[in-house]
């Protein structure tokens, strides 16, 4: 059985890692001579930084850290958006909130953009 919560956590970590690696690659790609070199450089940077990012900021094992680097290279935000309907919601992961003043909207289209402070 597929562990959806683990996959979701790895993708969330990969999204934050990919924002760092994209900036690093954009700043340093001028040292590559051709496009094939940029692709290999991008794979190397994503795997390396994904691994060290996970080992520094999370408590996941080595294999899962390499997966984060691969997801980061492939585009974690796109993967996450494609799987979004199939993944558990955040409230399911942390448990039901103790008290909720009003229910959450069922769809993202229902959210208007309201900010409330308590």
C-alpha angles and dihedrals in degrees: 000000000000115000100227096181092054090048091049092050092049091050092049090051090047091053092057092042093049092055088060095043094048091055092046093049092047091052095047105034092095088080092064117090100207142010095262089058090052092053093050090044090051093051091048094048094046094049094045098044092039090054095047092040091056095043091051102043105025140042099233123126129257098264093051089048089057089050089054089054091050092048089048090055094046094049112269095200092058092047091048092051091050093051096038096105091048097050126085117260120254092249090056090054096052096034130250116317114251096236129004120191094202133007120258118252115264096227134035089235089067092062109098100182105266121163118200128185124204 
